[in-house]
Amino acid sequence: QQQISRLRQYPDVSGNIMETPNINGKWTGTIIYGDKYTEQKGKELYFDMGISQEGELITGISIDVGGTGMSPDSATISGSFKGSIISFTKQYSSLHYFNKGESVVDKSKSGHKIYYTGLYDNNQQTFKGDWEYRVRYKIFWIFPYILVAGGTWNMRRK
């Protein structure tokens, strides 16, 4: 029993040993667009997220509630939370993107997978980290090209 308990203990952001916290419940957060977004760089998108945690696995639903690039669709969340490290994928039910500075929604396609990583601050009960997505293109229908874009994010209990 003691050995199993040690497997669930991790160092926090200060190096202190801690159990993996319970993050079930409602959260609210912000994403900030990074350098690859020329017109949106530094702008923010606000979201609410419901998280269900079973051990180290997390699932949930995220809904954009305001800001730049807001999607009308919810997104599914799937990933893990170990100690102070969170890693999850977010995917909207529809594809949305920027075209000439305007947000476009294509309901005939699923959204790109967006990858989030971050650290949990147990004292503040907040997350901070980075997010990115990758889109594969073919230039002139022949040459493969991968666009990588992202930014930072933060989240706190609601």
N, C-alpha and C positions, 0 to 999 in steps of 0.2 A: 504494500500500500504506500509506504514512504517513497519507494522508487518511482511509482507512477506519479506521485505529487511532484517530485523533482523534474519530471519530464515536462510539466506544464509551467515551470518557472523560467523566467527569462530576465535579462537585465533591461531596465527601463532606460530612458534617454539620459539619465544621470549615472547609470551604471549600477543602480540598486537592483537587487533580485526581487522579482514580483511575480505573482500568479497572473495568468492571462485574464485581464478584466472582462467583465460582462458588458458587452456593448449593444445588447438587445435594445430596441426602442427607436424613438424618433430623433433624427438629427437634422441640422440645417447647416448649409455651407455655401462656399463661394469658389468658383474657379476663375483664374486670371489667365487670359490669353497671352502666350509667349511671343517670341521674336518672329516666328514664321508667319504670324498673322499681321500683315502690314497695316491694314486699316483698323483691325480690332486689338492690336497689341496694347496690353495693359488694361483693357476693358474687362468687366466682370459679368459673370453669369451666376445667378443665385438658385439654389436647389434645396429641396427637402428630401430626406431619405429615411425609409423605414428599414431597419436591419434586424434580421433573425440570425442568431448565432447558435450553432451546435458544436461544442468543442472549439476546434480551430477553424471550422468552416463557417462562412457567412453567405447569406443570400439576402435579397431585398429588392425594393422598388425605389427609384429615384424620379422625382418630378421637378422640372424647371419651374421656378416661380417668378422670375424676373431677370432683367438685365439683357445683355447683348447675346444674340444667337439662341434665344429661348426656343425649345422644341415644344410643339403642342402634344407630343406623345410621351408616355412614361418610358423609363429605361429599366431593364433588369440588371441586378447586381449579383455577381458570383465571385467568390474568392476565399481568402484566408486571413486570419488574424492570429498572430503568434507573439505573445508577450507585448511588445510595443510596436511591432511591425505589421502593417496592414498592406495587403495586395489584392486588388480585385479588378474585374473587368466589368465595364458598363456598356450596355448596348441598347440603343433606342429601337423601337419597333419599326420606325420609318427612317429613311436616309434624310439627313438634313446637313446643309453645307452653305458656305458663303459664295455668292456669285456677284462680282462687281459691287461688293460691300453690302449686298442684301442677303438675308437669310432665306434659303429655299428649302422646301420640304417635298420629298418624293415618296409618297405612300406605297408605291409599287415595289420598293426595295427596302431591305433591312438596313439599319444604321451600321456604321463602322464600329468595330470593337475599340473601346477606349480603355487604355490600361492605366491604372492608378497604383501608386505606391506611396507609403507615408509612415510617419511615426506618431505614436500616441503619447501624449503628455498626461500621465495619470493625475498629477496635481491640478492641472487646468481642465482636465477631461476634454481635450481637443486633439484633433488630428491636423497635421500639416504634411504636405508632400508634393509630388510631381505627377503629371498626367501626360499621356501622349497617345497618338494614334498613327497608324501607318496605312497609306493608301498606295496600292500598286497600279501603275499606269504603263501603257506602251506608247512610246513616242514614235510617230509615223507607223503605228500598228506593229512595230517590230522590236524596238529597243526597250527593254524593261527599265522602269524607273520607280523608285519608292520614295514617296513624299512622307516625311516624318514631321509632325507638328505637335505642339503641346503647350504646357505652361505649368502653373502651380495651383494648388488647391488647399483649402482648409475647411474644417468641419467641427461643430460643437453640438452638445446635446441640446435638444429643443425644449 
